[in-house]
């Protein structure tokens, strides 16, 4: 059975409080959810009962996630906590429980299964590209079009089917 890694949306949805499974998350996600006062005591109880383990992913996994996120254009959409959850899933060969599109997209690009919480999940793997609205040309990086100087915009491109919704 694959390890289940939780991102912040999993805690908001109450996943670790409702099911009797062992989960993993990162210290960065734990910091993100600390403001959930009504569940904070419950989160600490999960840790004490060994149903939730906080793990720091290895640097090589973080670097791999960052590299892939930059390659597909999702890097600016990810928080450090998001990157840490994807990296931990890669390290543990686990599944991420999330509704976050950018997390799901990068995870799927890395071959990590994602399990949606309150949505149907993403059905396509997408990449973001930069394009000039004036010239209609695509670019790998930059803020302005090197041809005409127009500010570059992001758009989603290159999709393929890849759905794997959570089974309840």
N, C-alpha and C positions, 0 to 999 in steps of 0.2 A: 504494500500500500504506500502510495507516494505521500511525502510530507506535505502538509497543508500550511501555506504561508499566508498570513493576513496582512492586508494593507489597511489604512485608516477606515475606508468605507465599510469594511467587514465589522469593525467595532460599532460604527454608527448603526448598522443593521442588526446588531445583537448576535451575530453568528457564534462567537465563542461562548456566549452565555446560554445559548439554547441547545447546543449539541454537546454530547459527552465525548469529544475527540481531543486529541493532542494537537496543538497548533504552535506555530512559530511566527515570530515577528522580529523586527529589529529595534534597537534602542531609539532610533530616530522616529519610528512610527509610535513607539511608546510615548515619546515626548509630544508628538502631534496630538495624541488622544488624551493627554493628561487633563485637559480642560473639561472633559466629560465628567463632571463631578459626580453625577448620580451613579456612574458605572466604575469610577476609579477604585473604590473599595472592592468591587467585584473583579476588576482586572488584577488587583493585587492578590485576591483569593485564588484566581486561576493560576497565577505564578506559584503561589505557595502549594497548591494542590498538584503541581507539575502538569497542568493541562495547557499551560502557555509558557513557552521558553523564549527568552530574548537572546538572540544571537547576532553578533557583528559579522557581516560577510567579509571574506578575504578581499584584499586589494585587487588581486588579479581578476576577480569576478566583477568588481565594481568597474574596473577599467574596460572590461569586455562589454558591459552594459552601456557605458558612456560612449564607447566607440560605435556600437550598433545604433544607439539613439541619434548620434550625430550623423551617421551615414544615412539614416532614413528620414532625418529632419524632425524628430520628436524630442530632441534634447532640451529645447527651450520650454517644452510642455511638462517636463518632469521636475519634481522637487527632489531634494537629496534623499528624503524618505522613500519616494517612489523608486529611485535608483537602488537604494539599499534593499528594498523588498525584491526587486527583480534579481539583483545579484545573489541574495540569499536563496531564492528559488533555483537559480542556476547552480549554486554551490551544493544544495541538498537534493538536486534533481526532483524538486517538488512542484506543486501546483499553487498558483496564486489565486486567492479569492479576492476579487476586485470588480468594481464597476467602472473603473477609470479607463477611458479609451486609450490614452497614451501609454499607460502601464500595460494594458492588454496588447496593444499593437507591438510594442518593443518586445514583450515577452514572447509573443507568437513568432516574431522574427527570429528569436533565439531558440525556438523549438520548445518553449515552456507552455504547458497547458494552463489556461486561465478558466476560472469558474466564476461566472457572474453571480451577483448577490440578488439584486432587485431588478435587473434588466435581462434582456435576452442575450446579452454579450455581443461582441463584435462578430460580424459574419465575414468580413474581408480584412486582409492584411493590407494596410495602406502605407504609402510613403508620402512625405511632404516635400514639395519642391518650391523653389523661389522662381517667380516669373515676373516679367515686366508687362504691366497692363497696356503700355503704349506699343511696344515692339512685339509682344506675345512670344518672347524668347524665354527659355528656362535657364537658370543658373544654379550652380552648386552652393555658392555663398555670396555674401555681400549684402549691402543695404540699399544701394542704388544701382540702376542699370548702367553698365559700363559703356553702353552704346548711346543712350539718350539722357541718362541722368534721372529718370523717373524712379521713385521709391519702389523697391521690389515687394511683392505680396506673396504670401504662402498659399498653396493649394494642395489638396490631396490628390495623389496619382497612384498609378501602378497597384492595382488590387488583384487579389486572388481569394477564392473562397477558403474559409478556415473557421468553421463554427464548432464550438464544443461547449454548449451550455451546461450548467450544473444540473446534476440529476437529484431530484428531491424525493 
